Amino acid sequence: MDAAPITDPHPPSAELAYAGVAALGQALEAGETTSAELTEALLARIAALDTAGPRLHAVLAVDEAAVEVARQRDAERAAKAVCGPLHGIPVLVKDNLDTAGFASTAGSLALASHPPTADSSAVRQLRAAGAVVLGKTNLSEWANFRGVHASSGWSAVGGQTRNPFALDRSPGGSSSGSGAAVAAGLAPLAVGTETDGSILCPAAVAGLVGMKPTVGLVSRGGVVPIAASQDTPGPMARSVLDAATLLGALTGADPADPACARQPADLPADYRPFCRPDGLVGRRIGVPRAAGSERARFRFSGYHSAADALFDGAVAALRAAGATVVETVEVPGAEEVVESEDDLVVLCHEFHAGLDSYLAARAAASRGGPRSLAEVIEFNSAHADAELAFFGQELLARAVATGGLDDAAYRGARARELERSTVRGIDHALDGSGIDALAVLTTSPAWLIDHVNGDAFLGAGYSIAAVAGYPSITVPIGTVHGLPVGLAFLGRAWSEGVLFSLAAGLEAALGLVLRPGYPPASTLA
């Protein structure tokens, strides 16, 4: 693991910038600071690191009313009307979640001129929990579902987000700005969204904890959709406890999202009690060692030797912290999941249907903007100099050519992928081996930003959970040449509490504190 002295680019905000949510709450309660002071300090930090300085391009827009909202939170605290642990805590939100008064662009200029008129369900939940919505974060345009040679973290609205651990390296995607912002201390928490890796990947390459919840645990109401069977908002944070705190504020039933009807009656309202340093004691964890051919983009491990070495060390730490590790676990459906075209068939069909519905409703409410995917494609073609300068819109074109969700090709592909990822995938592995979760290498260290060739993506272990709609969480396990690497736990549906226990146990066992140094390039040992 690399070690080098870190000089913070904005010392006046450094102490507050890296405080955890519990510590910030204690400081607010003790009167050592106020929510308004905290919000002002983070806005100054965004100006110093995101707009100037390293120019991370992580934040698309800040809320001009954030300081006033923070003052209201201070007044509520003084009146003993604190809503919960996020009361007065600033949070950044990915710009594909509708936020009234913000463009909520999904990174596309097509959506920039007609903002939504209402908050998404997740943003309403944050406000109800007392959080201060600080602003909106940049992302891979259309959540990385536009062209085949895309560069993660680039959008026509926000430009290229950069990784604070090395400015020439990718921030991952598609929740790129959310990951870079939290890693840089621009906010203690951020909300991302994931279809397949869009929380776990940027969290891992930025040295963060990120969780993709079970589909249906957090409402997708008011979220620009990709795929109804896989999409979900989720938390990104610098610690397991902070991620659990944010998830608790985001969860809840919502008639606007039919997937929420699947929620069990006994779901926890608060995930913080699961975050115990002894969370690995007595647990059984499976470690599958391969999935797919050498060319497969989604594999459990084996695509980066230095990252594999960190992963092996983390597996040893699991054992030392009291877990039983089963390294003979088999996931028979994994190879077909990662190599089949069925998942792309599902994504294209669901994207077309979901986006047409979302855009029609948004255009009607805001009295403008594109009303369908076809109109987005037309907009991009008409504004090619800005929108199509670096890569095309092949995925949009493939999606718009699909039929509806009653199409036999879609229904067959979805059934096969669900069977591979659950019955012959995670359910088979966990039930057959009597284990609590799988542990996999999240992804490789961050690759170079390349607007000519696109992402040089090597592999990732989270895809099977994403396709199943099951939860996963990534935890930092070290660095390679200064670039963070994560381990991901994959679990069965609604097992977020178990995953938080495992993640907290690993976090405690490793004792890592990763802080970015904003170098122009990664360090070489």
DRENFIMAR-126260 format. One record per residue: z, x, y of N, C-alpha, C in turn; residue in three letters. Coordinates in steps of 0.1 Angstrom, whole numbers, plus 5000, padded with zeros to 4 digits. Each point is the difference from the previous one (the first is absolute). Last residue first. Example, Ala and Ser with C-alpha at 12.3 -4.5 7.8 and 13.67 -1.06 7.14 Angstrom:
507151284978500050095011500849925011SER/499950034943500049915012500050095012ALA/
//
This chain:
492550545033501150094995499550144999ALA/498149625034499750074988501150094996LEU/499449525033500550144998499550054987THR/497349625030501150024990500350154999SER/498149845047499550004986501250024991ALA/500849945046498549965000499450004986PRO/505349895007499150125001498549955000PRO/504649745001498849985008499150135001TYR/504349894975500050105010498750005009GLY/503449644966498750065004500150105011PRO/503749874961499749975014498750075004ARG/503549854955498750055005499849965014LEU/504050064962499949965013498650065005VAL/502749904949499050065009500149945014LEU/502549964954500650045013499050055010GLY/500149854950499250115006500550045013LEU/502249654976499950124991499350115006ALA/500249585022501350075000500050124992ALA/496149734999500250055014501350085001GLU/499249774960499250125001500150065014LEU/502249604992500650104992499250135001GLY/498449625022501250055007500750114992ALA/496349774981499650095011501150065008ALA/500849694964499550134995499650095012LEU/501649575011501050084993499550144996SER/496949695017500950065011501150084994PHE/497349764970499350115006500750065011LEU/501949624980500050114991499350125006VAL/499849605025501350064999500250124991GLY/495849755002500350095012501450065000GLU/497249704968501050104996500350105012SER/496749624992501349965006501150104997TRP/495850064969500149915011501449975004ALA/499450464976499549874997500249915012ARG/499450535009500849914993499449874997GLY/499550565017499349884998500849914991LEU/500650475034500549924989499349865000PHE/498750525021500149865000500649944988ALA/499950495031500149944987500149855002LEU/497950405035500949904996499949964985GLY/499050415042499549944988501149904996VAL/498450305048500949934991499349944988PRO/498950465029499549874999500849924989LEU/500450485011500549925011499549865000GLY/498950304965499550065012500449915012HIS/501549754964499150104996499350055012VAL/505049724989498750025008499250114993THR/503949594985499850145004498750015008GLY/501849584982500550104990499850145004ILE/500249445020499650145002500650094989PRO/498849484991501150075006499650155001VAL/497949454991499950145000501150075007THR/498949504972500650075011499850154999ILE/498349464981500050144998500750065013SER/498849484972500650095010499950154997PRO/496349604984501450044997500550105011TYR/495549794991500949935009501450034999GLY/496150194975500849904994500749915010ALA/497450365015499149904993500849894994VAL/502450375018499449925011499149894994ALA/502050314971501049905005499449925011ALA/497450344982500249904990501049905004ILE/498950385027499049905000500349894990SER/502350445014500649865003499149894997TYR/499650514998500549934988500549865002GLY/495950385020501349935003500549924987ALA/495950405023500649914990501349945004GLY/496650275026500050064987500549904989LEU/497350005051501149944993500050054985PHE/497750095048500050084987501249964992ALA/497249715041501350054994499750084987ASP/496049995036501049904996501250074992GLY/495950205021499949974986501049894996ASN/499650145046498750014995499949954986VAL/504050035026499249885004498650014995HIS/505050204986498650044999499149875004ASP/505450244994499249905007498650045000ILE/503250194961499550025014499349885005LEU/504049934964498750075001499550025014TRP/505249934976498949955009498850095000ALA/502949994955500350035014498849965009PRO/500249724957500050145003500550035014SER/501949574973498750055003500050155003THR/503649754976499449905009498650035003THR/502450114954499750085013499449905009LEU/503349784965498750075000499950085013VAL/503449684965500050095011498750084999ALA/502149484982499150124998500250095012LEU/503849644980498950025010499250124995ALA/503649814974500249935012498850015009ASP/500150024944500250085012500149915012ILE/498949964949501349965005500450085012GLY/495749994975500950125000501449975005SER/496649654998499850084987500950114999GLY/499949745040500649934989499950074987ASP/498050205038501449985003500749934988LEU/495350084999500750125001501549985001ALA/497149625000500050074987500850135001HIS/499449775040500949924991500050074987ASP/497150195032501450025003500949924990ILE/495349984984500450105009501550025002GLY/497449674974499850134994500350115010ARG/500949575015500249984985499950144993VAL/499150025048501349944996500350004985THR/495950175021501150065008501449954996SER/495949854978500150144999501250065007ARG/498949545004500550034987500250154997GLU/498249855041501449964999500650034986LEU/495450085009500950095007501449974999GLU/496849704981500150134993500950105007ARG/499349585021500749984987500150144993ALA/497449995039501449985003500849994987ARG/495350014996500550135004501549995003ALA/497849604990500150084988500650145004GLY/499249695034501149954991500150094988ARG/496550095031501350025005501149974991TYR/495649894988500250155000501350045006ALA/498749544999500450054987500250155000ALA/500849685043499050074994500450064987ASP/502649765034499749944987498950064992ASP/501550145044501050044990499849924987LEU/495650085031501449965002500950044989GLY/495650305009500249855000501549975002GLY/497450465019500649944989500149855001THR/498350335032499049954991500649934988ALA/502550225035499449885005499049944991VAL/502250414988500949895000499349875005ALA/497850425002500149954986500949884999ARG/499450205042498849944996500149954985ALA/503650235019499949875006498749934995LEU/500750444986500949914993500049865006LEU/497450355020499549964987500949904993GLU/499550225046500849884997499549944987GLN/500150545024499449875000500949884997GLY/501050505025499749944987499649865001PHE/500550285039500450104990499849954986PHE/498949745041499650145003500350104988ALA/500349495009499450064988499750155002LEU/502149715035500649964987499550084988GLU/498450085046501550015000500649974986ALA/495349985007500450135006501550024999ASP/497949584986500050114990500550135006ALA/499749505012500850105007500150124991HIS/497649634985499649995014500850115008ALA/500949954954498650045002499650005014SER/504249834989500050144998498650065002ASN/500649535003500650075011499950154998PHE/498649734965499049995011500650085012GLU/502849954963498950094997499050015011ILE/503449685004500650145002498950104997VAL/499049554992499950035014500650145003GLU/500149844955498650025004499950045015ALA/504249874982499750134997498550035004LEU/502349625028499750034986499850144998SER/500949815043500449894992499850024985ARG/500850315049499249974988500649894992PRO/501249995052500050104989499249964988GLY/502549645034499050115001500250104989GLY/503249645012498749965007499150125002ARG/504449954976499950095012498749975008SER/501049744960501350005008499850085013ALA/496449994969500249865005501350005009ALA/498950404977499049975011500249865006ALA/502750124963500350085011499149975012ARG/499149804958501249955006500450075013ALA/496350164975499749875005501249945007ALA/500650414978499250015012499749875006LEU/502250024958500850055011499350005013TYR/497649884961501049905004500850045011SER/496950314983499349885007501049905004ASP/501650364975499750045014499349885007LEU/501049964954501250005008499750035015GLY/496550004967500649865001501250015010ALA/497950414991499049915006500749865003HIS/502550324976499850045014499149905007PHE/500549964953501249955007499950045015GLU/496550154972500149865000501149945008HIS/499750474994498949955008500049855001CYS/503250224972500350025014498849945009LEU/499549994953501149915005500250015015VAL/497050294979499449875000501149905005VAL/501450444994499149995012499449865001LEU/502550104962500949995011499249995013ASP/497750074958500549865002500949995012ASP/497750394980499549955013500649865003GLU/502350414969499149885000499649975014SER/503150364988498650034999499049885000GLU/505050005003499550095010498550034999VAL/502149694970500349965014499450105009VAL/499950104954499049905004500249955015GLU/503150314981498750065002498949905004GLU/504549854991499850075012498650065002ALA/502249734963499049945009499750095012GLY/503450124966498650004994499049945010PRO/504550275002499649895009498549984996VAL/504850274979498549975000499749885009GLU/504250414991499649865004498549995001VAL/503050384991499049964990499549865003THR/503650255023498750055003498949974990GLU/505149845021499149984988498650045003VAL/505450075020498650015003499249994987VAL/505149865021499350044988498549995003THR/504150095037499049914994499550064987ALA/503350215031500549904991499049904994GLY/499650405030500849905007500449884991ALA/497350374985501250065004500949895007ALA/495649884987500950024989501350055004ARG/496849965033500449874995500950014988LEU/498250395018501149955008500449864996ALA/496250204980501350074995501249955008ALA/495949845014500349944987501250074994VAL/498350185039500649875003500449934987ALA/497550404997501450035005500749875003GLY/495549964988500850054988501550035004ASP/496949905035500349884992500950034988PHE/498350355026501149935007500449884992LEU/496450234984501250084998501249945007ALA/495749805005500549984986501350084998ASP/497650085040500749875000500649964987ALA/497450385002501250035007500849875002ALA/495849984978501050074992501350025008SER/496349605000500450105009501250084994HIS/497949654976498950025010500350105010TYR/502949804964499050094995498850035009GLY/503049524995500350145004498850084995SER/499949534999501450015002500450145004PHE/495349765014500650064988501550035002ARG/495249815024501349964999500650044986PHE/495550115013500750025012501549964999ARG/496450194961500749885005500850035013ALA/497550324971499449955012500749885006ARG/501350204958500250105011499449965013GLU/501449594969499350134998500250105011SER/503849624987498650015005499450134997GLY/505150005001499349875000498550025005ALA/505150284984498650005003499549855001ALA/504750124992499550135005498550005003ARG/504749664999498650014994499450125007PRO/505249854996499150095007498650014993VAL/504949665004498850054993499150085009GLY/505549874998498850015009498950064991ILE/505349764999499050064992498749995008ARG/505650015014498749945001499150074990ARG/504750115010499849904990498649945000GLY/501350235044500950014989499749884990VAL/498050085044499250044988500950004988LEU/501649905045499149894995499250044988GLY/503650195032500150014985499049904993ASP/500550025048499650144996500150024985PRO/498849525023501250084997499650144995ARG/498049525019499750145004501250094998CYS/499749514994499450074989499850155002PHE/501749685033501050034989499450084989PRO/497249845037500850125002501050034989ARG/496849615006499850104990500850135002TYR/500249445011500350135006499850104989ASP/499449554990499749995014500150135007ALA/498649894947501050055009499649975014PRO/498449694959499650125007501150045010LEU/499549624966501150095001499750135007ASP/496949634989501149945008501150105003ALA/494750154993501249954992501149955009PRO/494750005015501250085001501149944991GLN/495449845008500350074987501450075001ARG/497849795038500549894991500450064986ALA/497850255035501450005001500749894991CYS/495250065005500650094991501550005000ALA/497249745030500349944987500650104990PRO/500349985055499550094989500349944987ASP/501349785039498750055004499450094990ALA/504449814997499049914995498650055004PRO/504450304991499249965011498949914994ASP/505050304988499049904996499249965013ALA/502450494997500349865002498849914996GLY/501250555018499849914989500449865003THR/500450405029498649954999499949894989LEU/504150255010499649925012498649934998ALA/501650304967500949885000499749915012GLY/497850424996499549914991500849875000LEU/501550375026498849935006499549894990LEU/503550274985500549925011498849925006THR/499150324967500749884994500449905011ALA/498350425013498949924994500649874995ALA/503150325015499349935011498849924995ASP/502450254968500849895006499349935011LEU/497950374980500049894992500849885006VAL/497950355034501050004989499849884992SER/497250085037500350144997501150014989ARG/496149605006501250055006500350144996ALA/496949504995499850155000501150065008MET/498749494973500750085009499650154999PRO/496849544992501250074994500550105009GLY/496049564989500750095009501250074993PRO/495649824973501349975004500550105011THR/495549854962500550035014501549975001ASP/497149914960500650135001500750035014GLN/497449604985500750034988500850135001SER/497149835035501249924999500850044988ALA/496950315031500049944987501349924997ALA/498750165045499050074991499949924987ILE/501849835053500050024986499050104994PRO/503349925046498550014997499950034985VAL/504249735017499650144997498550004997VAL/502949605007499650075013499750154998GLY/502649804961499649915010499750085013GLY/501750164956498850055006499549915011ARG/505250094977498949915004498850085006SER/503650184963499950005015498749925003VAL/501150014956501350025005500050005015LEU/496049974973500749885002501450015005GLY/497750404974499249905008500749875000VAL/502950444995499249914991499349905009THR/501050455026500749904992499149924990PRO/499850515021499249884999500849904992LYS/501950435030500049914988498949905002MET/501750535017499249885003500049914988GLY/502350485025500249904990499149885004VAL/498750515016500849885002500349934987LEU/497150405015501350034996501049895002GLY/495050025006500850025012501550024997ALA/496749914966499550125007500750035013VAL/501349624974500150124992499650125008ALA/499449565018501450045000500250134993ALA/495649825001500450055013501550045001PRO/498549804958499350125004500450065013CYS/501849584985500550124993499350125004LEU/498649595019501450035004500450134993ILE/495849834990500050015014501350015007SER/498449954951500350135005500250015015GLY/497949594983500150104989500250135006ASP/500849615025499249944990500050094987THR/503449965047499350074989499349904991GLU/502750105052499549914990499250084990THR/504350095038498750034995499549884992GLY/504150125039499549914989498550044998VAL/504450305019498749945002499749914989ALA/504450315025499449924990498649955004LEU/502750295028500750024987499449934988PRO/497250205043500849884997500850024987ALA/497650355018499649915011500749864998LEU/500150434972501249955008499649915011GLY/497150224965500250075013501249955008ALA/498849804959500250144997500350085013ALA/498849545003501350024995500450144997VAL/495649915014500949975011501550014995ALA/496350064970500150115009501049975011ALA/499249654969500550124993500250115010GLY/497949615015501449974997500750124994SER/495350035009500950015012501449974997GLY/497049944964500050145005500950025012SER/498749664962501149995010500350135006SER/496749934964499649975013501049985011SER/499550424977499749865005500349904989GLY/500650575019499949904989499749865006GLY/500250415026501349924999500049914988PRO/497250485006499949865000501449945000SER/499050495022500149934987500049855001ARG/500250355035498650004994500049924987ASP/504150085024499149925008498649994995LEU/504850064976498950095002498949915007ALA/504249814993500350124993498950115000PHE/499649555020500950095008500550134992PRO/495349714997501250024992500950095008ASN/496349665022500150134994501450014994ARG/496049615016501450034999500150144993THR/495749805028500550074988501550025001GLN/497549605028499750134997500650054987GLY/500349545020501050105003499650154998GLY/497049604995500949975011501050125003VAL/496950024964499250005013500949975012ALA/502150244956499549875004499250015013SER/502550334958499149985011499749855002TRP/502850184964500650015013499149995012GLY/497950164954501349925002500650035013SER/494850014989501150105002501249925003SER/495349864971500949985011501050125001ALA/495849854972500350145004501050005013HIS/498449594979500350094988500450145004VAL/500849535030498950094996500550104989GLY/502849625014498849985008498850084995ARG/505349944993499049924992498849975008PHE/504350215013499250094992499149934991ASN/502549785035500950044989499250084989ALA/498149875042499949894990500850054987TRP/499950405029499449885004499749914988GLU/504050335003498750024995499349865002SER/503950085033499849984986498650044996LEU/504349985043498650024995499949994985ASN/504149745027499550144995498549994996THR/503649735037499149984989499450144996LYS/504949855026498650015002499349994986GLY/504849925009499750105009498550015004LEU/503749624983498750044996499450105011VAL/505149894984499250015012498650054996VAL/504049704971499350135003499249995013ALA/502849654977500450075012499350135003GLY/499249644965501050104996500650085012ALA/496449695006501249934996501150084996ALA/495950205010500649955012501349924997ARG/497450154963500650115007500749965013LEU/497549684976501350044992500750115007GLN/495849875017501049905003501350034993ARG/496450274989500450035014501149905004VAL/497949924959500850124999500650045014ALA/496949644996501349964994500950125000SER/496350015038500049994985501449964995SER/498749865050500550114992499749974985ASP/496949785040501349994994500350134992ALA/495949935024500949925008501449994995THR/496050404995500549884994501049945009PRO/496050295022501250024992500549864994PRO/495350215018500649874998501250014992HIS/497250385011500049925012500649874999SER/499550344964500850055011500149915012ALA/497650004954501249915002500850045013LEU/496050244986499649854998501249915003ALA/500450484997499749955013499649855000LEU/503350244963498649965003499849955014SER/504250124975499250125004498649975004GLY/503349664990499650074987499250125003ALA/502149715035498650034998499650044986THR/503749815035500049994986498650014994SER/501849985048498749974995500049984985ALA/504349865029499350134996498749974994PHE/502849655014499950085011499450144998GLY/502249754959499649935012500050105012ALA/499150134950501150015009499649945013THR/498350084945499949935012501350015008ASP/498350374966500949895000499949935013LEU/497750404990499349894993501049894998ASN/501150435021499249915009499049914992ASP/505250214989498650034998499149905007LYS/505050125017499349914991498550034999VAL/505450215016498649995002499349924989LEU/505250005022499250014988498549995005VAL/505650065020498650005002499250024987PRO/505049785008499450124994498549985003ILE/503549675009499850105011499350134995GLY/501949724962500149955014499950115010HIS/499850004950498950045008500149965014LEU/503349904965499950145002498950055009PRO/501749505009500050084988499850145003GLY/500649645033499349934989500150084986CYS/503349955046499150094993499549944987VAL/502949865041499049924994499050094993ALA/503950085032500449994985499049914993LYS/499750155046500549874998500449974986ALA/498150415013501249995009500649864998ALA/495950084979501150084993501349995008ARG/496249805018500449934988501150074993GLU/498050215037500849895004500549924988ALA/497050354991501350055005500949895004ASP/495749894989500750034988501450065004ARG/497049915034500549884995500850024987GLN/497950375019501149965009500649864995ARG/496150164979501150084996501349965008ALA/495949815011500549944988501250084995VAL/497850175037500749885004500549934987GLU/497550384994501350045006500749875004VAL/495649954982501050054990501450035006ALA/495549835019501349935001501150054991ALA/495550185001500650025013501349935002GLU/497950194954500349885007500650025013ASP/496350334976501549975000500249875007VAL/495750234970500549935012501549994999ALA/497550264968498949945008500449945013LEU/502050424968500449875006498849955009VAL/499750424977500749914990500249865005ALA/498050455017499249884999500649914990HIS/501450465016499949954986499149884998LEU/501250405035499049895000499749944986ARG/503150375019499150014988498949894999PRO/501850025047500550094990499150014988GLY/499749545026499950145005500550094988ALA/499949554991499050005010499750145005THR/503349964967498849924995498950005010ASP/504250225008499550064987498749934996LEU/502549895042500050144999499250064987ALA/500749525009499150065010499950154999ALA/502949784971498749964997499050065010ILE/504650055008499550094990498649974995ARG/502149725032499750145006499550094989ALA/501449594986498849985007499650135007LEU/504149994978498950004990498649985007LEU/504049975026499850144995498950014990ALA/501249585017499450085011499750144995GLU/502349714971498649965002499350085010THR/504650064995499350054988498549975001LEU/502949835033499850155001499350054988GLU/500949544999499150035011499850155002ALA/503249854969498649984995499050035011SER/504650265004499549865000498649994994THR/504650354995498749985005499749855001THR/504250134988499650145003498550005005GLU/503049624984499650025014499650145004GLY/501149794956501150085007499750015015ALA/496849794972501349924999501150075007GLU/495950224996499849885009501349925000LEU/499850374971500050045014499949895010ALA/499749914954501350045003500150045015GLN/495849914983500849875001501450035004GLY/497150364990499749945013500849875002LEU/500550224959500650085011499749945013ALA/498049804963501449975000500750085011ALA/495450074993500349875006501549975000VAL/498450515004499749894991500549875006GLY/498250455027501249934995499649884991ALA/497150315026500150024985501449944995TYR/498649975047498849984992500250014985ALA/503450095034499849864996498849984991LEU/500750445015501249954992499949864996GLU/496550205027500050044987501249954992ALA/498449955047500149894991500250044986SER/499650325036500949905005500149884991PRO/497050384990501450024997500949885006PRO/494950084984500649925011501549994998HIS/497150254970499250005013500649925011PRO/502750284960499549865003499250015013ASP/500650384962500449985014499449865004THR/501450284952499249895006500549995015ILE/499950404957500749945011499149905008PRO/499350094948499750075012500849935011ALA/498850024943501149985010499650075012ALA/497849804949499950085012501249975010ASP/499749984944500049925012500050095012MET/
//
